[in-house]
Amino acid sequence: MKLSLSKHYHFTLPEVLVSLMLLTLIITASMAALMSTKESAHMAHLQESDYKKMNAVLNLMRRDLKHLLYPRGDEEILHTEQVDMNTGRADSIHFIRLPQIINNPDNLSSINEVSYISSPNPENEEVFNLYRRFQDNFDSDINQGGRYELLLNNLVSFELNYLEGTEWTSAPTILPRAIAITIILLQDDGRGGSRKVHLETIITLKGQA
């Protein structure tokens, strides 16, 4: 005698519909999780890119300020400007530097003018640009001339504060001991909005610690 182990299952229409609904929910949730993961990865990439740009600017400023020339008389070697914006500060700094040791004090050929200048962004009034100005020699006006390089174009704040003695100020009257730099960028969040990316550091000026 043979036993038959086969069975016939019959699903009702409501059971089939419920199964399809559950399957649809599982697929939808999986797709949403995948899209969220992709968006998070994209935002992390953008944020990392912005941090690299800001760090590059801070490192460039650190190298320039390392060779800040100290006054031998009444000449202006450091000039600062500050503009208050709705989103933050739009500061600028102008100075002269001596990138290498000069054996002859009368030889001024290696003295340069350097500026970090905040300027309006012509394409977006919510942000502003940061430029580096460089001039191979210096003249009576350390704020003008030379060539300009765009460093950042989505700034909402570029804030410079200066350490005079033991107090911080935004408008130095003497050569400061250190400069605190705060950079805030406006970043597209990929969802029609924006987010701010923040980075700051303190640069101690040579011989003023």
C-alpha positions in Angstrom: 0.0 0.0 0.0 1.3 3.4 -1.0 0.8 6.5 1.1 0.3 9.8 -0.8 2.1 12.7 1.0 1.0 15.4 -1.5 -1.4 18.0 -0.3 -3.2 20.7 -2.2 -3.3 24.2 -0.7 -5.9 26.7 -1.8 -5.5 30.4 -1.0 -8.5 32.6 -0.8 -8.5 36.0 -2.6 -8.2 38.0 0.7 -5.1 35.9 1.7 -3.5 36.6 -1.7 -4.2 40.3 -1.4 -2.8 40.5 2.1 0.4 38.7 1.0 0.8 41.1 -1.9 0.2 44.1 0.4 2.9 42.8 2.9 5.3 42.2 0.0 4.7 45.7 -1.3 5.4 47.2 2.2 8.6 45.2 2.5 9.8 46.4 -0.9 8.9 50.0 -0.2 10.6 50.0 3.2 13.7 48.4 1.6 13.9 51.0 -1.1 13.4 53.9 1.4 16.2 52.5 3.5 18.5 52.2 0.4 17.7 55.8 -0.6 18.3 57.1 2.9 21.7 55.3 2.9 22.6 56.8 -0.4 21.6 60.3 0.7 23.6 59.9 4.0 26.7 58.8 2.0 26.3 61.7 -0.4 26.0 64.2 2.4 29.0 62.7 4.2 31.0 63.1 1.0 30.0 66.7 0.6 30.7 67.5 4.2 34.1 65.8 4.0 34.9 67.8 0.8 33.9 71.1 2.5 36.1 70.3 5.5 39.0 69.6 3.2 38.5 73.0 1.5 38.3 74.8 4.9 41.3 73.0 6.2 43.3 73.9 3.1 42.4 77.6 3.7 43.4 77.5 7.3 46.7 75.8 6.5 47.4 78.4 3.8 46.7 81.2 6.3 48.9 79.5 8.9 51.8 79.4 6.4 51.3 83.1 5.4 51.0 84.3 9.0 54.0 82.3 10.0 56.2 84.8 8.1 54.4 88.0 9.2 56.9 90.8 9.1 57.2 92.8 12.4 57.4 96.6 12.1 60.7 98.3 12.3 59.1 101.8 12.5 55.8 103.4 11.8 54.9 101.3 8.7 51.6 99.5 8.6 52.1 95.8 8.5 48.6 94.6 9.6 45.2 96.0 8.6 41.8 94.4 9.5 38.3 95.0 8.4 35.0 93.7 9.7 31.5 93.7 8.2 28.5 92.3 10.1 26.2 90.1 8.0 22.8 88.7 8.8 24.3 85.2 9.0 27.6 86.1 10.7 30.8 88.1 10.1 32.6 88.9 6.9 36.1 89.8 8.0 39.2 90.7 6.0 42.9 90.9 6.9 45.8 92.5 5.1 49.4 92.1 6.1 53.0 91.9 4.8 55.2 88.9 5.2 58.8 88.0 4.8 58.9 84.4 3.5 62.7 84.0 3.9 65.5 85.5 5.9 67.0 88.7 4.3 70.6 89.2 5.2 70.6 92.8 3.9 68.0 94.9 5.6 67.9 97.3 2.6 66.9 94.5 0.3 63.1 94.4 0.3 62.5 92.3 -2.8 61.2 89.3 -0.9 58.6 91.2 1.1 55.0 90.4 0.0 51.6 91.8 0.6 48.9 89.1 1.5 45.2 89.6 2.1 42.3 87.4 2.9 39.3 89.3 1.7 35.5 88.7 2.2 33.5 89.8 -0.8 29.8 89.5 -1.9 28.9 86.5 -4.0 27.4 88.0 -7.2 25.3 84.9 -7.8 23.9 84.3 -4.3 23.2 87.1 -1.9 22.9 84.6 1.0 26.6 83.8 0.9 29.9 85.6 0.2 33.3 84.7 -1.3 36.7 84.5 0.3 39.7 85.6 -1.8 43.4 85.5 -1.2 45.3 88.5 -2.6 49.0 88.3 -3.2 51.5 91.0 -4.3 55.1 90.2 -4.9 56.3 93.5 -3.3 54.7 96.0 -1.0 53.9 99.6 -1.3 52.2 102.3 0.7 48.8 100.6 0.5 48.8 97.0 1.7 45.1 96.6 0.8 45.3 97.0 -3.0 47.1 95.5 -6.0 48.4 92.1 -6.8 46.4 89.0 -8.0 43.4 87.4 -6.5 42.6 83.8 -6.0 39.1 82.5 -5.1 39.3 80.2 -2.1 35.7 79.7 -1.0 32.4 80.8 -2.5 29.7 79.6 -0.1 30.6 81.4 3.2 28.1 82.5 5.7 30.7 83.6 8.2 34.4 84.3 8.2 35.3 85.6 11.6 38.7 86.8 12.8 39.4 87.6 16.5 42.8 88.8 17.8 44.5 88.2 21.1 45.9 91.4 22.6 47.6 90.5 25.9 45.0 88.3 27.6 41.9 89.7 25.9 40.3 88.9 22.6 39.1 91.6 20.2 37.8 91.9 16.7 39.6 95.2 16.1 43.2 95.0 17.1 45.2 98.1 17.9 48.6 96.4 18.3 50.2 93.4 16.8 48.2 90.4 18.3 49.7 87.4 20.0 47.3 85.0 18.1 44.4 85.0 15.7 41.2 82.9 16.1 39.7 82.0 12.8 36.1 80.7 12.4 34.8 79.5 9.0 31.1 78.6 8.4 30.0 77.3 5.0 26.5 76.9 3.7 26.0 73.5 2.3 23.0 72.1 0.2 21.4 69.2 2.1 20.1 67.6 -1.0 16.5 67.9 0.1 15.9 71.5 -1.0 17.3 72.9 2.2 20.7 73.8 3.6 23.0 73.1 6.5 26.0 74.9 8.0 29.5 73.4 8.2 31.7 74.9 10.9 35.5 74.8 11.4 37.7 76.9 13.6 41.3 77.2 14.8 43.8 79.5 16.6 47.0 80.5 15.0 49.8 81.7 17.3 51.9 84.4 15.6 55.7 83.8 15.6 57.5 85.7 18.3 54.2 86.7 20.0 53.4 83.6 22.1 
